[in-house]
């Protein structure tokens, strides 16, 4: 929390920091499970959603709530979320093509 919420560090307390830590742990577990079973479309969509949620959170902290400044501490998760969303959207096209080709093989 000290490196992320630099614009208003007084607004961040221990409970919020722990909640953010649990969210980070949960999202990393989801992302690891998706890496293990990348062809699971439901899990893939949930993982993609976690990156959209993270991007929305960090952008809102910078531009809406003004609790974070555009420092390296906030730019790193913004870049990771953005690049991950782009990569997963590209990968989603391959996942859809693979599903269509498997359906054609069955018929």
Helices and strands as residue ranges (DSSP letters): G 9-11, H 14-36, H 41-63, H 72-106
